[in-house]
Amino acid sequence: MKKKFLGKFREFVRAFLRDETLKHSSPYLKTKEEQDKYTPQMVLDDLIAGNERFTRGEHTVRDHSRTMHNSYPPPQYPKAFILSCIDSRVLVEDIFDQGVGDIFVGRVAGNYATDDMIASMEYACVVTGAKLILVLGHENCGAIKGAIQGVELGLLTGLLDKIRPAVCDCEHDNTEHTLDNYDYTHNVAVWNVRHSLQQIRRSSPILRQLEADGKLMIRGAFYGLSTGVIEFFDH
């Protein structure tokens, strides 16, 4: 009897927490019409608000299993495409407080915009209607440190070579050029994000035109592992 009561009580608490947090969470877009109402700026504002909830410890309690099982396959009208590093500590959906079907997430070491990744962005924006591309760098990135050190390791060597221009951009800054210097590695990571933004615009006439028409926003950001705070770039 006691176990049955405790089980029911736990279900009640989970449902209550889910309902309360959903009141303040990002809306799950279930139709193309709902997606079309969003502007690129609204999507960016939604991600900013989601990160603020995450850093306050007020992120949405979601039941992903129930979402999937109640509507299989669930509709897909994502708001954004996030290009992230593969770092296992960067939980992209969580740090933006997003759920099933809300965002596309592409991952590659060093969050560099490869041709295949840019092709995926074109699919996300043209075919499914995503309104924002966000390139997300992060604190204490192993790929950034590897590029600084000039690491050579199989196919990884070629990828790190693509990050090297960001290292060169920081050669004449006023910080100590060591892996232990946060300011230095942070600056390299930020420049690497900016290079990826340039690569996206340079390589994809489709995305470049969508941005020029105001139908797409392409931005960069930096995630602080130690704080949970995301710094969004203006351009």
C-alpha positions in Angstrom: 0.0 0.0 0.0 2.8 2.4 1.0 4.8 1.6 -2.2 1.7 2.2 -4.3 1.1 5.6 -2.6 4.7 6.6 -3.1 4.5 5.7 -6.7 1.4 7.8 -7.3 2.9 10.7 -5.3 6.0 10.6 -7.5 3.9 10.7 -10.6 2.0 13.6 -9.3 5.2 15.6 -8.5 6.7 14.9 -11.9 3.5 16.0 -13.6 3.3 19.1 -11.5 6.9 20.1 -12.2 6.4 19.4 -15.9 3.3 21.5 -16.1 4.8 24.4 -14.1 8.0 24.6 -16.1 6.3 24.2 -19.4 4.5 27.5 -18.6 7.8 29.3 -19.0 9.5 27.1 -21.5 10.2 27.5 -25.2 7.1 26.7 -27.3 7.2 23.4 -29.2 6.3 24.2 -32.8 3.9 21.5 -34.0 2.9 23.0 -37.4 4.4 24.9 -40.3 2.0 27.8 -39.5 3.4 28.1 -36.0 7.0 28.0 -37.3 6.2 30.7 -39.9 5.1 33.1 -37.2 8.7 33.1 -35.8 11.2 35.7 -37.0 15.0 35.0 -36.8 15.2 37.6 -33.9 12.4 35.8 -32.1 14.3 32.5 -32.4 17.5 34.1 -31.1 15.5 35.7 -28.2 14.1 32.2 -27.4 17.5 30.7 -27.2 18.8 33.5 -25.0 15.8 33.1 -22.6 16.4 29.3 -22.6 20.0 29.7 -21.5 18.9 32.2 -18.8 16.5 29.5 -17.4 19.3 26.9 -17.6 21.8 29.1 -15.6 19.1 29.8 -13.0 18.4 26.1 -12.6 14.8 26.6 -13.9 15.1 24.6 -17.1 12.0 22.8 -18.3 11.2 19.3 -17.0 10.5 17.3 -20.1 9.4 13.7 -20.7 11.1 13.0 -24.0 9.9 9.4 -24.0 6.3 10.4 -23.7 6.7 13.1 -26.4 8.1 10.5 -28.8 5.6 7.8 -28.0 2.5 10.0 -28.0 3.2 11.3 -31.5 5.5 9.0 -33.5 7.2 10.3 -35.4 6.7 13.7 -33.8 6.4 16.6 -36.2 9.7 18.4 -37.1 9.6 22.2 -37.4 12.9 23.3 -35.8 13.6 26.9 -35.1 17.4 26.8 -35.4 20.6 24.9 -36.4 23.3 24.9 -33.7 26.8 24.0 -34.8 28.7 22.7 -31.8 31.9 21.0 -30.9 31.8 17.3 -30.0 32.7 18.0 -26.4 30.7 15.7 -24.2 30.2 18.4 -21.6 28.4 20.7 -24.0 24.8 19.4 -23.8 23.3 21.6 -26.5 19.6 21.0 -26.0 20.0 21.4 -22.2 22.0 24.7 -22.2 19.4 26.3 -24.5 16.5 24.6 -22.7 15.1 23.1 -25.8 13.3 19.8 -26.4 12.5 17.2 -29.0 12.0 18.7 -32.4 13.1 22.2 -31.4 16.6 22.5 -32.9 19.0 20.8 -35.2 22.4 20.1 -33.7 25.4 19.5 -35.8 28.7 18.4 -34.1 32.3 18.4 -35.2 35.5 18.8 -33.3 36.3 22.5 -32.9 32.8 23.5 -34.3 34.3 24.2 -37.7 31.9 24.7 -40.6 32.9 21.9 -43.0 31.2 21.5 -46.4 29.1 18.6 -45.2 28.0 20.7 -42.2 27.1 23.6 -44.3 25.1 21.3 -46.6 23.2 20.2 -43.5 22.5 23.8 -42.7 21.0 24.3 -46.1 18.7 21.4 -45.6 17.7 22.7 -42.2 16.9 26.2 -43.4 15.5 25.6 -46.9 13.7 22.3 -46.5 12.5 22.5 -42.9 12.4 26.2 -42.3 15.0 26.9 -39.5 15.4 30.6 -39.0 18.7 30.8 -37.2 22.2 29.3 -37.6 24.3 29.6 -34.4 28.0 28.5 -34.3 28.8 27.7 -30.7 32.3 27.7 -29.4 33.1 26.8 -25.8 35.6 27.1 -22.9 38.4 24.6 -22.5 38.1 23.2 -26.1 40.4 20.4 -26.8 40.4 21.0 -30.6 41.4 24.7 -30.0 44.3 23.5 -27.8 45.3 21.0 -30.4 45.4 23.6 -33.1 47.5 25.9 -30.8 50.0 23.0 -30.2 50.1 22.0 -33.9 49.0 18.5 -33.1 49.3 15.9 -35.9 47.1 12.8 -35.6 45.6 11.0 -38.6 42.7 12.8 -40.2 42.4 15.1 -37.2 45.4 16.9 -38.6 43.5 18.3 -41.5 40.6 19.5 -39.3 43.0 21.2 -36.9 44.7 22.9 -39.8 41.4 24.6 -40.6 41.4 26.1 -37.0 45.0 27.4 -37.3 44.0 30.7 -38.9 42.2 31.6 -35.6 45.5 30.9 -33.8 47.3 33.2 -36.2 44.8 36.0 -35.6 45.8 36.0 -31.9 49.6 36.0 -32.5 49.9 39.7 -31.6 47.4 40.1 -28.8 48.6 41.2 -25.4 48.1 37.9 -23.6 50.5 35.1 -22.7 50.3 32.5 -25.4 50.0 29.4 -23.2 47.3 26.7 -22.9 46.8 27.6 -19.3 46.0 31.2 -20.1 42.1 31.5 -20.3 42.1 34.8 -22.1 44.4 33.4 -24.9 42.5 30.2 -25.5 39.2 32.1 -25.3 40.3 34.6 -27.9 41.4 31.8 -30.3 38.0 30.0 -29.7 36.1 33.2 -30.5 38.1 33.9 -33.6 37.5 30.3 -34.7 33.7 30.9 -34.4 34.1 34.0 -36.5 36.0 32.1 -39.2 33.2 29.5 -39.3 30.6 32.3 -39.8 32.7 33.6 -42.7 33.0 30.1 -44.1 29.2 29.6 -44.0 28.5 32.8 -45.8 31.4 32.3 -48.3 30.5 28.7 -49.2 26.7 28.9 -49.4 25.0 31.3 -51.8 21.7 29.9 -50.6 22.2 30.8 -46.9 23.8 34.1 -47.9 20.7 35.0 -49.8 18.3 33.9 -47.0 20.3 36.1 -44.6 20.2 39.1 -47.0 16.4 38.7 -47.4 16.0 38.8 -43.6 14.7 35.2 -43.5 17.7 33.8 -41.7 20.1 35.0 -39.0 23.7 33.7 -38.8 25.3 34.3 -35.4 28.1 33.1 -33.2 28.2 32.3 -29.5 30.6 31.1 -26.7 29.6 28.7 -23.9 31.3 29.0 -20.5 31.6 25.5 -19.1 32.3 26.8 -15.6 29.3 29.2 -15.5 26.8 27.7 -17.9 26.4 31.2 -19.4 26.4 31.7 -23.2 27.9 34.8 -24.7 26.1 35.8 -27.9 28.0 37.7 -30.6 26.4 40.7 -32.4 27.5 39.6 -35.8 
